[in-house]
């Protein structure tokens, strides 16, 4: 297990170094980068965390014990994916002079993801409930 952790850690360090090299070598605007990072942290702390905690306080009390952990994972996955999808779901950046920008039905994709998360949570809850009985 330790070898796997060291390998994964090394892979993460290499990926981070490569990302840093790309950032520095391509002349990005660091003010835009800082703004994006600050807004991302603010959205996580002010929106995603609050929603997940509120859902946890309201919904998890009503779920059976076997469904609680899968539901929390589902809330986090769907909440994070929704925050990432806000720009395309709202069609921010779409332009009439370039119809190839945002040319898909992103709502259908998001709804598909939401359905898959719900199915995965239900399946995991079912499996956990069966394991407790045996």
Backbone torsions as a table, in degrees:
resi	resn	phi	psi	omega
1	UNK	NA	-36.2	-179.0
2	UNK	-66.5	-39.4	178.1
3	UNK	-62.0	-38.0	177.9
4	UNK	-65.1	-43.3	179.7
5	UNK	-64.2	-42.4	179.0
6	UNK	-64.6	-42.5	178.5
7	UNK	-62.7	-44.3	178.8
8	UNK	-66.6	-39.0	176.8
9	UNK	-63.0	-43.2	178.8
10	UNK	-63.9	-41.1	177.7
11	UNK	-62.5	-40.5	177.4
12	UNK	-64.4	-40.9	178.2
13	UNK	-64.2	-44.0	179.1
14	UNK	-62.4	-43.2	178.9
15	UNK	-63.9	-40.5	177.2
16	UNK	-64.1	-42.3	177.8
17	UNK	-64.0	-40.5	177.6
18	UNK	-63.6	-42.7	177.3
19	UNK	-62.7	-41.6	176.5
20	UNK	-62.8	-40.8	178.0
21	UNK	-63.4	-43.6	177.5
22	UNK	-61.1	-41.5	-179.5
23	UNK	-61.8	-46.3	-177.2
24	UNK	-76.1	-32.0	-173.9
25	UNK	-82.7	-15.7	-174.9
26	UNK	-105.9	5.2	173.3
27	UNK	65.3	48.2	179.1
28	UNK	-74.5	157.6	176.0
29	UNK	-81.8	112.0	-173.7
30	UNK	-71.5	-23.4	175.4
31	UNK	-68.6	-41.4	176.1
32	UNK	-64.3	-39.9	178.3
33	UNK	-63.0	-45.5	179.8
34	UNK	-63.1	-41.9	178.5
35	UNK	-61.4	-44.2	-179.8
36	UNK	-62.6	-42.9	-179.9
37	UNK	-66.1	-42.0	-179.8
38	UNK	-65.8	-44.0	179.8
39	UNK	-64.5	-38.6	178.3
40	UNK	-62.0	-44.7	178.6
41	UNK	-66.2	-41.9	179.9
42	UNK	-63.4	-43.0	178.0
43	UNK	-63.2	-40.3	178.5
44	UNK	-62.9	-49.6	-174.7
45	UNK	-73.8	-35.7	-174.6
46	UNK	-92.4	-24.8	-175.4
47	UNK	-114.3	-64.0	-173.0
48	UNK	-61.0	-48.8	-178.2
49	UNK	-62.3	-42.7	-179.2
50	UNK	-65.1	-43.3	-180.0
51	UNK	-65.3	-44.6	-179.7
52	UNK	-63.4	-42.1	178.4
53	UNK	-65.3	-41.0	178.4
54	UNK	-64.8	-43.9	176.8
55	UNK	-61.6	-40.7	178.1
56	UNK	-61.5	-42.0	-178.4
57	UNK	-68.5	-35.5	-175.5
58	UNK	-91.5	-52.4	-171.4
59	UNK	-79.5	-43.3	-173.0
60	UNK	-64.3	-25.5	177.4
61	UNK	-65.4	-27.0	-175.8
62	UNK	-94.4	-8.8	-178.2
63	UNK	-87.9	151.4	173.2
64	UNK	-65.7	158.3	-174.8
65	UNK	-55.8	-39.8	-177.5
66	UNK	-67.5	-21.9	-176.9
67	UNK	-94.3	-9.1	-173.8
68	UNK	-65.9	-50.9	-178.6
69	UNK	-64.1	-46.8	176.7
70	UNK	-60.5	-36.0	179.4
71	UNK	-65.8	-40.1	177.8
72	UNK	-61.8	-45.0	177.8
73	UNK	-60.6	-43.4	178.4
74	UNK	-61.3	-42.1	177.9
75	UNK	-61.0	-44.6	-177.8
76	UNK	-66.6	-44.9	-179.3
77	UNK	-63.3	-50.0	-177.2
78	UNK	-69.6	-36.2	177.0
79	UNK	-64.1	-44.7	179.2
80	UNK	-64.8	-45.5	179.9
81	UNK	-62.8	-36.1	178.8
82	UNK	-66.9	-42.1	177.2
83	UNK	-61.8	-40.5	177.9
84	UNK	-67.5	-29.8	-174.8
85	UNK	-87.0	-9.8	-176.7
86	UNK	-51.9	-45.7	-178.8
87	UNK	-60.3	-40.1	-178.9
88	UNK	-82.2	-31.8	177.3
89	UNK	-66.6	-35.0	177.2
90	UNK	-85.6	-3.1	179.8
91	UNK	57.8	35.0	176.1
92	UNK	-70.1	129.4	-179.0
93	UNK	98.0	-4.5	177.6
94	UNK	-69.1	139.8	-179.4
95	UNK	-132.8	139.0	-179.0
96	UNK	-66.7	-29.7	-177.7
97	UNK	-81.4	-4.6	177.3
98	UNK	-139.1	86.6	-176.0
99	UNK	-69.6	-9.8	179.6
100	UNK	-78.6	-12.7	174.6
101	UNK	-78.1	131.6	178.5
102	UNK	51.1	55.3	-174.1
103	UNK	-95.3	13.1	-178.8
104	UNK	-115.6	168.8	174.3
105	UNK	-89.6	87.1	-175.4
106	UNK	-69.8	-25.5	176.7
107	UNK	-65.2	-39.0	178.0
108	UNK	-63.3	-40.7	177.4
109	UNK	-64.0	-42.8	179.7
110	UNK	-66.2	-41.7	178.6
111	UNK	-64.9	-35.4	175.6
112	UNK	-64.0	-45.0	177.0
113	UNK	-60.7	-44.7	179.5
114	UNK	-60.5	-42.0	178.8
115	UNK	-64.6	-41.2	178.6
116	UNK	-64.4	-39.0	177.8
117	UNK	-64.9	-43.5	179.2
118	UNK	-62.4	-43.3	178.6
119	UNK	-63.4	-43.3	179.5
120	UNK	-63.5	-41.1	178.2
121	UNK	-64.6	-43.7	179.3
122	UNK	-63.9	-42.6	179.7
123	UNK	-65.4	-45.6	178.6
124	UNK	-63.0	-38.5	177.8
125	UNK	-64.2	-41.7	178.5
126	UNK	-62.8	-46.3	180.0
127	UNK	-62.6	-43.2	178.9
128	UNK	-63.9	-37.6	179.9
129	UNK	-68.1	-34.3	179.1
130	UNK	-72.7	-35.2	179.0
131	UNK	-67.8	-34.2	-179.9
132	UNK	-68.4	-30.2	-177.4
133	UNK	-77.6	-25.1	-176.8
134	UNK	-92.5	NA	NA
